[in-house]
Amino acid sequence: MSPLDNRFESDATPLRSRAIDPESPSATLQDVAAEARVSLATASRALNGGSRGVRSENLARVRAAAARLGYVPNASAQATAKGSTQTVALVVSDVADPYYSAIAAGITDAADANGLVVTMAVADRSPRRELELVRGLRGHRPQIIVLAGSRIDDVETERELVDELTQYRATGGRVVLISQPGLPFPTVTVDNAHGAETLARTMAGAGYRRYAIICGPDRIKTSLDRRKGFAAGLGASGIKREDHVLVHTQFTRSGGYDAARELIERGLDGIDLIFAVNDTMAIGAMTALRDAGLEPGRDIAVAGFDDIGPAIDVVPALTTVAVPLSAAGTAAVRLAPSDDEAPLIRIPTTVHVRESTPRAQTSGRATA
């Protein structure tokens, strides 16, 4: 930080000031800096997604000044305010997960039909990174911002995210979430708990009695909802709590692999079915079983959730809870223009039973 930055950070007196009409569309970053009594560099960091290192009081002053002056950090702001930009900005949690590519395909189809172009950014399952991306995207002024991914338990960051998105919407932007309900924006949500409960009931009906549940950290709400839903389905089917074990791991394919290895090393102890809370984790678990000399679907059953494309390509084909992910993406774009403050679309789920979970009497471990 330069001496000038230090002086602005600590000095409440601006170096320059001029009268600005709050309704004027021509406010500049220099105007915002003067109004907030900070340096130009500090104002830039606060408004353009790089707020790390900016003190909280200065961050609040800069954003308040920008709101008072009607400042939009992009030279194309005038065209955007009139709705002439043709962009949908999609923020996903993980670019490597086929779950998000399926959602992106649906968003792209709907965007094409409406003459819009889709851009994508990756938050890496970090609430703070997601927030910084949204701050940066406000400067590009897309017509629609779509946030796709599980909400993660981070109250402070979530509050800041709501504030950013509310300000963006106040300038004419549209916001849609593909996630859990709870934030004050239109939301497309998957019935995770019910889907997992239905899967558990189906597997119990097929004769399975001892289970392992592989899940991500509980702060990832999708993982938590699916874990709890599956456990509820087992309980409703007469499966006691002591008849299923729980393994927490990363919400990824490698996490599923590591969790299955842990189960094998500690001893499967009669477990006849592994449920992983997403398909990529389930596929990782199947690989770990094979590496240990076990055959998924013969020695031990495996089930997942999402019905991503590879679920039917692995051998044996994976039993899973199907989510119409492309339809969720399409629904998000269609929901964006809604006049309702925070409408909610629930995406139904369907259990698809495949070769990875034969009926328990034909599974070697289930009958042992």
N, C-alpha and C positions, 0 to 999 in steps of 0.2 A: 504494500500500500504506500503510495507517495505521500510526502508531507502535506500536499494539498488535500488528499483524501482524509488524512488525519484531522486537518483543520475543519473540514466540512462535517466529519463525523461528530466532533465535539463542540462545535461552535453553533449556537442557535441563531446567529445572524447571517442571512444570506449575503453573498457577495453582490448579487444583482437581483432586482425584482422589477416586475412591470405589471400593470393592471391587465388581467386576462378575463375575458368574458367566459364564464363557466359553460355557456352553451356553444362556444366557438369550437368548430371541428379542427382548428389548425394548431392546437396546442402541441408543443414540441417536448422532447425529452428534457431539454434545457429548462423549459418552463416548469416542468414537474420537479426537477431538481431544486430550482429556486423556491418553488412553493413549499417543498418539503424541508428546505434548509439542509440539504445534503449535497455531496459532490455529484457531478455528472456520472462518474464511474459507479458510485453507490446506487444511484437511481437506475442505471442500466442493469446492474446485477439484480436489483430487487424486482425489476419488471420483465426480465428476459430469461427466466428459468435458471439463473445462476446465483441464487440468493445466499448460498453458503458464504459465511464470513460477514454477512450484513447483520448488524445488531437488530434485535427484535423491535426496539422502539423506532429505529430508522426505517425498517421494513414496513411497519404499520403506517408511518408518516408518508412514505413514498406512495403506497397504494391508495391511501386516502386522498393524497394530492392528485394522483392520476384520475381517480374517480370524480373528484370535483371539477377537474379541467376537461373531462371527456377525452383524455388522451388514450389513443390506441397505438401500440408500438409497431407500426408498420406503415410504409408509404402508401400501401394500397387500401388504407383504412376506409377512404371515402367510397370506393367501389364496393368494398365488403359490406359496409353499413347499409348499402342499398340492395344487398342480396345478390350481387353480380359475380362473386367468387363461386367457383364450381367444385368445391372440395369437401370430402368427408375425411376427417382425421380419425383414424382408428388407433387406439392405444391398447395393446395386448400384454398379458403377463409374461408369455414365454413364446418366442418365435419358433422354437424347436418342437413344440408340442403340436401334433396334428389336430388336436381339439381346436386350436386357434386358427389354423389354416382353413378348416371347414367353416368356421364362423366368418372368416374373411371372404371366403368364396360367396357366401350368401350376401354379405354387405356389398361386394363388388357387383354382383348381378343386379341388385336393387339400385345401386348407384348408377350403373350403366343405363338402366331403364329411365333414369331421371336426369341424364346428361351430366352426371357428377363424376369426379375423379377421386379415387381413394388413395390416401397416403397412410403409412403405418409406422408406428413407433413402438418400442419394446420397453416395458417397465421392469423386467427381470424380477417380478414378484416383490418389488420394493415399493411400499406406499410413498416413501419420500421421492423416489425416482418418478413415480407416476405424477406426483404433484408438480415436480419441476418440469416434466414434459407438458403438462397442461398449461403451466405459466408460459412456456415457450410457444405453444400452439396458439395461445390467445393473440400473439403478435402476428401470426400468419392468417388469422381470421377465416378459418374454414366455416362453411355453412353449418356443419354438424360435427360435434365431437362425440365419438362412441368409445366408452371405456368397457373393455371386455375382460373379465377375469374375476376370480373370487375376491370379495372384500377381505381385507386382513385387519385383524384387531389392532388398531393404532388410532386411538381417539383423537389425539392432538392433530396428527397429520390429516385425518379425515375431516376435521373441522376446517382446516385450512383449505382442503380440496373443495369442500362445499362452498366456501367463500369465493374461491377463484371461479368455479363454474357458475355461481350465481351472478358474479360480475360479468362474465362472458355472455350469459343469457340476457342480461339487462341491456346489452348492446346489440341484441338481435340474433345472437347465436343460438343454436339448438344443441341440447345435451341428451344423450341416451346412454343408459347402462345396460350391459348384458351381465347380470350379476345377481346377488341377493337383494331383495327389497330392503328399504330402510333409509336411503338417501332421498332428498326431495326432488327427484328428477324422474322422467319416464324411464321405466325399467322393464327389460325382458328377463324373466327369471326361470330357471329350471327347477322342477320340483324334486330336488335331490333327496330329501329325507324319505318321501313317499316311494320314489324309485328304488332306493336301497332297501326299504322295508319290504316291498313287493318281491325283490330278488331273494331276500332272506326267507320269506315264506315259501317261495318256489323251491329253493334248495332244501329247506326242511321237508317239504312235501315229497321231494325226490329221495329222501332217506338219509340225508347227511346229518350227523349229530355232533361232530366236534369240529370247531372252526378256528382259524386264525384270521384276524382282521389286520391288514397292513394299511396304515393311514399316514397322512402328513401331519405336520404340527397343528395343534388345535386352533392356533391363531388364524389359520386359513379356513375360512368359514365353510367353503365347499367340502373340504375334507371332514370337518366336524359334523356337518349336517348328514353326510353319507354314513359316517361311522355310527352316529347315534341312530339313524334310521335303520341300518342293518341290525344293530343290537336290539332295537325295539321289535323288529320282525322276528328275530330269534326268540325273544321272550314271549311274544304272542303265539309262537309255535311250540312252546313248552321246552325250549332249549335253555338250560340253566346258565347263569353267568360263569360258573366254573368250567363250563364246556366250551368256552371260547377264550382265546388269548389275543392280546392286543400288542402290536408292534408299531411304534412311531418311527418315521424315517423321513427322508426328503420326498417332496411331491413330484418325483421324477422317475424315469426308467431305472436309473442307477440306484435310486432309493429303494425301488421294489426289489431289485437284485440283492442289495445289501440286507434288506429285511428278511428275505427268504433264506439267505445264507445264515443269518442269525438263528432263524427257526431250526434249520437243519443242524447247526452246531450245538444248540441247546437240547436237541432231541424233539422230534415231531410229536411224540407221546400220543399216538393215535389220532392226530389231526387228519381229517379226511377231505377238508376243503379250505383253500385260502381265498379270501376275498380281499382284493386290493381296490382302493377307493377311486382309482382311475385306470384306464386300460394300459397306459404306458407303464405304470407301476406293475400291473399284472403281467405284462409281457416281459418285463425285467425279472419278475419272480419265476416265470416259466424257464427263462434261460438259466437262472441259478439252480433250479431243480435238475435240469438236464446236466449241468456241469457237475452235479453231485451224484449222477447216475440214476436219477429218478425220472419217470416219464409222466409229464402232466396229462391228466385225463385217464391214466391207467393206475399209477401209484398214488396219485393225489390230484384232486380236482382243483381247478383255478377259475375264478370269476372276476370280472372287472366292472367298469362303469364308463360310459360315453359312447361306445360303438364307433370308435374311430376306424378309418379305412383298414389299417393293418390287423384289426381284430379278426377279420375273416380270412386273412392271408397266413397267419401263423398256424402251425400244426401242433396240436389240434386247434381248430377254430375256437375262438374265445367266447364263452358265455358272458354276457354283459347286459347292461341297461342302456338301451338305445336312446340317444338324445338327438332330435333333428336339428343339428347345429347350424347347417346352412339356412334352415328356416328361421332360426333365431336371429341370424345376421340380417336376413331380409326383413323380418319383423321390426328390427331396430331402426332401419332406415325409414320404414313406413310409419313408425311411431313418432319419429322426430318432429313432424309438423303439428302434432297434437296440441290443441288449445287447453287440454286438461293439464293442471299443474304437475301431476305426477302419476300418470296412468300406469297400470301394471298389466303385462301380458305374461301368463304362465304357460311355459312350454311343457307339454306332457311327456312322460317317459314310457318305454315299453321294454319288458324283459325279453331278451333273445337267448334261448337255451341252445347251446352248441356242443360240439364234441369234447370240450374241455371239462364238462360236468356230466358224464354219463350217469344214469340212475345208480344210486349208491350200491345196489346189489351187484353191479358189474364192475365197480371200482375196487381194485385190489386192496387198497388201504382201508376203504370204507367198510369192507366186510371182515377185516382182520380182527 
